[in-house]
């Protein structure tokens, strides 16, 4: 990642952090002034009453660490371009995803929150209904891919450093079968499960609890896009995250956005196999 890209991501992260702090304080002030803070927000199907101020502090700490990381990269005088993923680095990434999921589940249990199944609504809908609702990602897929490609082309006109995502370039250049199978496992199973638990299952309802549903929707979606660390795909990822969050809010079952996420990643991998040059 070049210093200019890191600087833009740093500034976006800082604005997000400041907006979250202001939004949470403003909403808390209004509710304390007008009415006591209720047990949960009633908009939609995602319950928020189980979360408290400690969870909000944890989310703000996470955003602070992301901002700090991009700030250090931006200050680097000679940032080193990361090498393409290989099987070893991909394995470490998968281990990191499993560790993230384990830490989140451990924290939820330590906090005395309801079980993950209850908190994320995993048993709320039968599998057939989950599948039918997840298929709604298909009509949105052309728009998401178009936004991603248009932003990429637009940025290439004035930002020579912009490239495809590292994972895309790695998949295109590494034809090892074991590596590609591991990448499919990571992109289609691990990443959707872990990211949906973290962003939709935890961060979104926490921000909704102490802010508002629109603020939580937009801020968690921007955070989801920022964490991927790539400017060209940031608008498309933010739009995709909005779609996933709305699907979770409408269904109350985290399996719906998780399956949508998996379908989206699987189709992207299929397109890379069929059209490697594009």
Secondary structure in CASP SS format (residue, H / E / C, confidence):
PFRMAT SS
TARGET T0000
AUTHOR 0000-0000-0000
METHOD secondary structure of the structure
MODEL  1
X C 1.00
X C 1.00
X H 1.00
X H 1.00
X H 1.00
X H 1.00
X H 1.00
X H 1.00
X H 1.00
X H 1.00
X H 1.00
X H 1.00
X H 1.00
X H 1.00
X H 1.00
X H 1.00
X H 1.00
X H 1.00
X H 1.00
X H 1.00
X H 1.00
X H 1.00
X H 1.00
X H 1.00
X H 1.00
X H 1.00
X H 1.00
X H 1.00
X H 1.00
X H 1.00
X H 1.00
X H 1.00
X H 1.00
X H 1.00
X C 1.00
X C 1.00
X C 1.00
X C 1.00
X C 1.00
X C 1.00
X C 1.00
X C 1.00
X C 1.00
X C 1.00
X C 1.00
X C 1.00
X C 1.00
X C 1.00
X C 1.00
X C 1.00
X C 1.00
X C 1.00
X H 1.00
X H 1.00
X H 1.00
X H 1.00
X H 1.00
X H 1.00
X H 1.00
X H 1.00
X H 1.00
X H 1.00
X H 1.00
X H 1.00
X H 1.00
X H 1.00
X H 1.00
X H 1.00
X H 1.00
X H 1.00
X H 1.00
X H 1.00
X H 1.00
X H 1.00
X H 1.00
X C 1.00
X C 1.00
X C 1.00
X C 1.00
X C 1.00
X C 1.00
X C 1.00
X C 1.00
X C 1.00
X C 1.00
X C 1.00
X H 1.00
X H 1.00
X H 1.00
X H 1.00
X H 1.00
X H 1.00
X H 1.00
X H 1.00
X H 1.00
X H 1.00
X H 1.00
X H 1.00
X H 1.00
X H 1.00
X H 1.00
X H 1.00
X H 1.00
X H 1.00
X H 1.00
X H 1.00
X H 1.00
X H 1.00
X H 1.00
X H 1.00
X C 1.00
X C 1.00
X C 1.00
X C 1.00
X C 1.00
X H 1.00
X H 1.00
X H 1.00
X H 1.00
X C 1.00
X C 1.00
X C 1.00
X C 1.00
X C 1.00
X C 1.00
X C 1.00
X H 1.00
X H 1.00
X H 1.00
X H 1.00
X H 1.00
X H 1.00
X H 1.00
X H 1.00
X C 1.00
X C 1.00
X H 1.00
X H 1.00
X H 1.00
X H 1.00
X H 1.00
X H 1.00
X H 1.00
X H 1.00
X H 1.00
X H 1.00
X H 1.00
X H 1.00
X H 1.00
X H 1.00
X H 1.00
X H 1.00
X H 1.00
X H 1.00
X H 1.00
X H 1.00
X C 1.00
X C 1.00
X C 1.00
X C 1.00
X C 1.00
X C 1.00
X C 1.00
X C 1.00
X C 1.00
X H 1.00
X H 1.00
X H 1.00
X H 1.00
X H 1.00
X H 1.00
X H 1.00
X H 1.00
X C 1.00
X C 1.00
X C 1.00
X H 1.00
X H 1.00
X H 1.00
X H 1.00
X H 1.00
X H 1.00
X H 1.00
X H 1.00
X H 1.00
X H 1.00
X H 1.00
X H 1.00
X H 1.00
X H 1.00
X H 1.00
X H 1.00
X H 1.00
X H 1.00
X H 1.00
X H 1.00
X H 1.00
X H 1.00
X H 1.00
X H 1.00
X H 1.00
X H 1.00
X H 1.00
X H 1.00
X H 1.00
X H 1.00
X H 1.00
X H 1.00
X H 1.00
X H 1.00
X C 1.00
X C 1.00
X H 1.00
X H 1.00
X H 1.00
X H 1.00
X H 1.00
X H 1.00
X H 1.00
X H 1.00
X H 1.00
X H 1.00
X H 1.00
X H 1.00
X H 1.00
X H 1.00
X C 1.00
X C 1.00
X C 1.00
X C 1.00
X C 1.00
X C 1.00
X C 1.00
X H 1.00
X H 1.00
X H 1.00
X H 1.00
X H 1.00
X H 1.00
X H 1.00
X H 1.00
X H 1.00
X H 1.00
X H 1.00
X H 1.00
X H 1.00
X H 1.00
X H 1.00
X H 1.00
X H 1.00
X H 1.00
X C 1.00
X C 1.00
X H 1.00
X H 1.00
X H 1.00
X H 1.00
X H 1.00
X H 1.00
X H 1.00
X H 1.00
X H 1.00
X H 1.00
X H 1.00
X H 1.00
X H 1.00
X H 1.00
X H 1.00
X H 1.00
X H 1.00
X H 1.00
X H 1.00
X H 1.00
X H 1.00
X C 1.00
X C 1.00
X C 1.00
X C 1.00
END
